[in-house]
């Protein structure tokens, strides 16, 4: 594979680097777990750059590129600090603005 950069498409990485799929999914299982489905992977991976993957996973782009370069060379990526349970709960919590919505004022489509 050519040099890996932030502009590299995820599909190129997944197609050429063994273990890249599991590594990417481990960064954010909620968002990237869908990549395990071959149809969704074919549709999604060609449309997303590694820069966007890093932004979604909230890790530095350089860290992601370095880890994928290590994987491509047969080495193990550096361990990422795992989010705490409190961080995960905060992420799964509905946005604050949703608490201000009055359910009685929501109109349903008929």
PyMOL commands that set and color helices and strands:
alter all, ss='L'
color gray80, all
select helices_A, chain A and resi 10-16+20-27+29-36+38-45+50-57+61-72+85-92+96-99+103-105
alter helices_A, ss='H'
color red, helices_A
deselect
rebuild
show_as cartoon
